[in-house]
């Protein structure tokens, strides 16, 4: 089955070069969709020999729109393509992934999407990168509900559901997978390395902004499409926000009425539930992290994420009240590092 590739990116620099080199091949069409880069991404892509599509940035940008545009361009360039690999410009595809994924899809006519393991290229660069290495493959192998933004899809399936929903600023891939599953298609993650990812997250502010984006996207997808995962996450965000903000204030009220010791005891008992939950999550995920310390860090940041996610959800509903279109929240630096050595 003939495979084509759609790469999307913005200011990915050296990362984009690695990405494109990993998917270029004989008799294979590769389309790079650029979303207003100010570095040399476009020139680099053309020099490598890929088909380049520069989006009109006067129209609101999102990853879903870029992927749809790339798919349409790919079909124009090569109408014989039957399978499409979507990949972000900060990822590098493993050498044997494309033929392996194509073989899996060719064996199962009910399969719409296949993905494999996505690993961080520089997990040692920061605790945020190391946590991402755990997060990318959280659902495990087998038939799954969604797989993330890097995957190979059957052209027929993608066409059947009309591609990504370009009104979504985040969460577009789980929503696509929902529509595919509703049509009877299956989503599969196989036990095989698919790609390396370069999160390039070294500052707490980047992590915070990414979680604000996650909260915003979760509120949008959960409200509009009823995806169970996002609805459950939204309930947890609200519950922990109430538990850790409103209830301690109530404990202060108890202290005013019953005396300082009673109020302090009330506040401490409420707050103690949070670290207890961190420990519980760490124990549950130590096998995924392959390290107790990483599992504990993963659990800590997972629980801490409810705060910035609540900020994102507040922003989302504020935008709805003001009748504003969904906003794009970016957490990466405008210009990535000029170069990095492989691990």
N, C-alpha and C positions, 0 to 999 in steps of 0.2 A: 504494500500500500504506500502511495506517494506521500511524503511528509514535507510540510512547509513550516516555517518558524516565524512568529511575531514577537519582536522585542520592543518593549516600551521603556522610555527613560527620560531623565532630565538632569543635566549636569553631573553625569556619572563618571566622566573622565576616564581614567585608566580602567576602572571597573567595567565600563562599557566595552572597551577594547577586548578584555578577557572574555566577556560574555559573547560578543560577536564571533570571535575566533573559535569559541567552543561549539558553535552551531553551523558555521560555514562548512559546506561540503559539496562534492561534485553532484550535479544534477539536483540541487536543493535550493529552493527559493527562500530567501530570508528578507523580511521587511522590518526595518527599524522605524518606530514612530517616536518622533521627538516632540516634547511638550515645552517648547520655549527655552531651550538650553542657552546659556550665555557663555559656555565654554566651547571647546572644539569638538563636541560630540558629533555634530552633523558632518563636519569635514572628515572626522575619523571614520565614521560609518561608511561614507562614500568611498574613502580611500581603500577600505577593506573589501569593498565590492558588494555591499548590500543595497537593496532598494530602500530609499529614504523617503519618509512622509513627514512633513513638518505641519503640525496642527495649527489651525487658526486660533491663536490665543485670545482673540476678541470674544470667543465663545467659551463659557465656563469650562475649565479643564477638570477631568477626573480620570482615574485609571480605566474605568469601564469604557468611557468614550474612546480613549486611546487604543484599547484592545479591539474594540469594534471596528475602528477605522483601519487598524492594521490588518484585521481579518478581511475586510472588504478589499483593501489594496492587494493583499495576497491572492485573493480569488481573481482579481483582474490580471495580475502578473502570471498566474499559473492556475488555470481552471481545472487541472488534473489532480490537484492536491486533495487527498482524502482525509488526512490527519493533520492537525495543527498543534504545534507545541507553542504555548504561551510562556514567556519568560521575562522577568524584569531585568533591567540593565545592570543591577547590582548583583546578579547571580551568574555563575559559570556552570554550564551543563556538563555532567560527567561524560567521559569519552564514549561509553557504550550505552548511554541512556536512550538515545533516539531510536536505534534499531530494536532495543529491548522493549520499549513501550509500544512501538509499532507492532511488534510480534504479539504482544499480549492483546492489544485491541483487535488484531486480525483474527484471533482465536475465539473471541466472544462477541457476537453480533449485538448482544444486549448491553454491552459496555459503552458508555458515553465518554468517560474520563478515566485516565490512569495517571497516577502520580507515584513517586517513590520517596526516599528519604532526602530531606533537605537539611544540610548541616552548615553551621557557621564556619567560615574560613579562618577567622581570627577569634576564637572563643576566649583566648587568653588576654585579648586587648582590653576588656572591661567586664565587670560583673554583668552588665546589661547584655553584652554579646553572649556570655555564657548562659544566661537565662534564656535568651532567644534560641540557643541550640537545643534546649530542653523543650521549649514551647512549639517549635516548628513541627515536631513529629508526635505531638501529644496523643493523637487519636489512635496511633498504632497502625499495623498493617491489616488488610482485609477490606471487606465492603464497608464504606464509611459514608457519612452524610455530606462531607465537604473535605477539600484537600489543600486549600490555600491557593495563592495566585499563580503558582508555577505548576503546569500540568500539560498533558497531551489530550486533545479532545477529538472525537470523531466529527468531521465536518457536517455530516448528515444530522447528528444530534444538535450541534450548535445552531444550524439553520432552523431546525424544527422549532426551537424555543425563541428564536429571534435574537440570540446573542445575549450580551450583558445588558442590564438595565442602566443606561447612561445617566439616570437621575440620581444614582447612588454615589456618594463621595467616599464611602467605605462600606465593607461588607458585601461587595458586588458578587464575589465568588460563591459564598454560601447561598445567596439568593438564586444565582444561576443553577447551582446544584439542586436546589429545592424544586425549581420548575422542571429540570430534567428528570428527577425522581418521580414527580407527579405524572410525567409522561411515560413512566415505565422503564426508564434508563437506569443503569447502575453506575456507581462511582467506586473506583477501586484504588487502594494504595497497596503497592507491592513491596516486598522486602528486598529493595534494591536501591543503591544510591542513585539519586536523580541529579542533584546539583549542590554546589556550595554557594552560600549566601554571605554577603558582606554588609552586615547591619550598620557598621561604622557608628556605633553609639557609644560615646565616651563620657557624656555629661548627664547629670541628673536631670537637667532642664529638657534634654531630648527625650528621656524616658517619660517625664511628666507630660510633655506635649503629645507624645504618641498615645499615652493612656487617655488624655483628653479627647483625642481623635477617636479612640476605640469606644469611649462612652458615647460620643456624638453619633457615630455610625451605628452602634448597638441600639440606641434609642430609635433611630430612623428605621432600621431594618425590622426591629421587633414590632414597632407600631404599625408599619405599612404592610408587612408581609407575614407577620405572625410566626416567624421562625422560632421554634421552641428554645434553641440554645440562647438566642439573643433575649427572648422574653425572660428566661430564667436568670440570665446575667443582670438584666435590668432590675429584677426583683431583689437580687442580692445587693446590688449597688445601693438601692433605696433602703434596704433593711440595715445594712452596716452603717450607712450615713446617719440614720435615725438612732441606731444603737450607740454609736460612738460620739454623737454630737448632742442629740436631744436628751437622751437618758442621763448622761452625766450632769446636765443642767438640772434635771429633775432631782438628782441626788443632792445637788447644792441646795435645792429647795427644801429637801428633807433635813439637811443640816441646819437651815435657818429655823425650821420648826422644832426639830428634836435635839439640836445641839451639834457642835462641830464634830465630835467623834462619830456620831451616827451618820452624818452627811459624808464624812471622809470615807468611812467604811462602805457606804453605798456606792460612791464614785469608784473606789478601787475595785470592788467586786464586779462592777459593770465593765471596767476597762480590762480586767484580767481575762475576760473571755477572748479578747483579740489575740494576745500571745498564745493562749491555749489552742486557738484555731490555727495559728501559724505552725505550731508543733505538729498538730494533727495532719495538716496538709503536707508538711515535710516528710513525715513518716510514710504517708501514703504514696509519695512520689520518689522516694529514695532510689528505687530500682531504675526509674527513668533517668535520673540525674547521674547515676553511677558514682555518687559521692554524697556523703551526709552534709557536708558544708554547702555544696551547690544546691542540694534539695532544700536546705534551710533558707538559703538566699532566695531561691525560687518561690518558696512559700511566703517569705516576708514581703517580697515585691508584689506577689499575686494579691495578698491581702491589702497592702498599701495602695494598690492600683484602684481600689474602690473610691478613694477620695478624688483623684483627678478624673476618673470616669464620671463621677457625679457632677463635677464641673462641666464636663462635656455634655452631659444630659441636660443640665440647666441651660447651657448655650443653645442646645437643639430646640428645646421647648420655647425659649425666648425668641428664637428665629421664627418659630411657627406663629407665635402671638403677633410678631411684627410683620408677618407675611413675607419674610425674606427667603430667598432661595438657599438651599443647603450650602454651607461654607466648606471650603477645602482647608484642612488643618495639616500642615507639613511639619515634620519634626527633624528632617535631615538638614545639615548645613547646605547652603547654596552651592558651595564648591567643595567637593570631597578631596581627600588628600591626594597629592600629585602622584605618589607611588607608594607601593608596599611590597614587601617581600613575602612570598608564599610560605605557608607553614608546612 
